[in-house]
Amino acid sequence: MSRATERPRSAAEWLQFASAGVIVMVMFYPAVWMVYSAFKSNREIFRTPFALPGEWKWGNLIEAWNVGGLGTLYLNSVFVTVMAVSMCVLFATGAAFAFTRLEFPGRTLMYRVLLVGLLLPPPSVAIALFTQLRDMHLLNTHWALILPGAAWQLAFTTFLMRSYFLSIRPDMEEAARLDGANTWEIFWHVSVPMVWPAMLTMIVLNTIAVWNELLFALLFVTDDAQRTLPVGLVRFSGYHSTDYSLVFAALAITTVPILILYFILQRHVIAGLTATAMD
């Protein structure tokens, strides 16, 4: 439809846009306030908490980075997140392919058992996980966070990936099988490229979840050299509870990169979630 033939928006539609805009501003303002407060002095934060900085103190970021040892925490979080998300998305994609494209005994029962993972809150399995990781000698290692992080997102990721598989026709996969391709070749060379939008969606959502995970990181890792950013921030805010400029700076350093990642890929995330909702 051309712009010349577009109908004018009604008052009700403009009211909906205005209401949505207000809601977005109210929800997003705390993040904006946190970011510009990171460039203030403590005195300015207390005297004019909601005003922009009179003098932008970029040194707060450097000081927070050095004092909080954020470099090591960042590397640990990046490693744990990349490994956990990669394992989760790959295994979930393979499981979704099996549940939708392959016939085997107990397929429906196995899928329903897997979905039980959607109902379990993390505290309900914390003690059992701790015992299991202790017996496997994985406590105080990155694997104590990678394996639970990947497993905890597996049910949700498989659920959405299965919905996406059901939304696409298997014509190309059947054609590849007629050409002599085996199941692995069909999955890797035909199915994965077709479901890549959904995989990208799950990569973003799982990255946010694993990056922000705190409970397991507190319970399973006590070695400072293995800690991730959420635990490091808890300790940092405890040590510097009265130095709000450093606390805000550390929070900004931690949260802004993940927000940027989401805003860059938000269209792909929305498109992937919309496609999976067709089931």
Residue pairs with C-beta under 8 A, 6 or more apart in sequence:
9 17
31 255
31 259
33 50
34 248
34 251
34 252
34 255
35 248
35 252
35 256
36 52
36 53
37 45
37 49
37 244
37 245
37 248
38 60
38 61
38 64
38 245
38 248
38 249
38 251
38 252
39 53
39 56
39 57
39 58
39 60
39 61
39 249
40 53
40 57
40 60
40 245
40 248
41 55
41 57
41 245
42 242
42 243
42 244
42 245
44 53
44 54
45 244
45 245
45 248
48 54
57 245
60 245
60 246
60 248
60 249
61 249
61 252
61 253
63 246
63 249
64 70
64 236
64 246
64 247
64 249
64 250
64 253
65 71
65 250
65 253
67 236
67 240
67 246
68 232
68 233
68 236
68 246
68 250
69 232
70 229
70 232
70 250
70 253
70 254
72 225
73 227
73 228
73 229
73 232
74 229
76 142
76 226
76 227
76 228
76 229
77 211
77 228
77 229
77 230
79 142
80 142
80 145
80 146
80 149
80 210
80 228
81 149
81 207
81 210
81 211
83 142
83 146
83 150
84 145
84 146
84 147
84 149
84 150
84 153
84 206
84 210
85 149
85 150
85 153
85 203
85 206
85 207
85 210
87 146
87 150
88 149
88 150
88 151
88 153
88 154
88 157
88 202
88 206
89 157
89 199
89 202
89 203
89 206
91 150
91 154
92 153
92 154
92 157
92 158
92 161
92 202
93 161
93 191
93 192
93 195
93 199
94 187
95 114
95 154
95 158
95 161
95 162
96 158
96 161
96 162
96 164
96 165
96 195
97 165
97 187
97 191
98 104
98 107
99 107
99 110
99 111
99 158
99 162
99 165
100 162
100 165
100 166
101 165
101 170
101 173
101 186
101 191
102 183
111 158
111 162
114 154
114 155
114 158
115 155
115 159
116 155
117 152
117 154
117 155
117 156
118 155
118 156
118 159
122 152
122 215
122 216
123 215
126 215
126 216
126 219
129 148
129 216
129 220
130 139
130 219
130 220
133 139
133 144
133 147
133 148
133 220
138 144
138 147
138 220
139 220
139 221
139 222
140 220
140 221
140 222
140 223
140 226
141 221
141 226
142 226
144 216
144 220
144 221
145 213
145 216
145 217
145 220
145 221
145 228
148 216
148 220
149 209
149 210
149 213
149 216
153 206
153 209
153 210
157 202
157 206
160 198
160 201
160 202
160 272
160 273
160 276
161 195
161 198
161 199
161 202
161 276
162 279
163 276
163 277
163 278
163 279
164 195
164 197
164 198
164 272
164 275
164 276
165 191
165 195
166 278
166 279
167 275
167 276
167 278
167 279
168 194
168 195
172 190
172 194
173 186
173 190
173 191
176 185
176 186
176 189
176 190
177 186
181 189
181 190
192 199
197 268
197 271
197 272
197 275
198 272
198 275
198 276
200 265
200 268
200 269
200 272
201 268
201 269
201 271
201 272
201 273
201 276
202 272
204 261
204 262
204 265
204 268
204 269
205 269
207 258
207 261
208 258
208 262
211 229
211 258
212 230
212 258
213 228
213 230
214 230
214 231
214 234
217 227
217 228
217 230
217 231
218 231
218 234
221 227
221 228
221 231
227 235
229 254
233 250
233 251
233 254
236 246
236 247
236 250
237 247
237 250
240 246
240 247
241 247
262 269
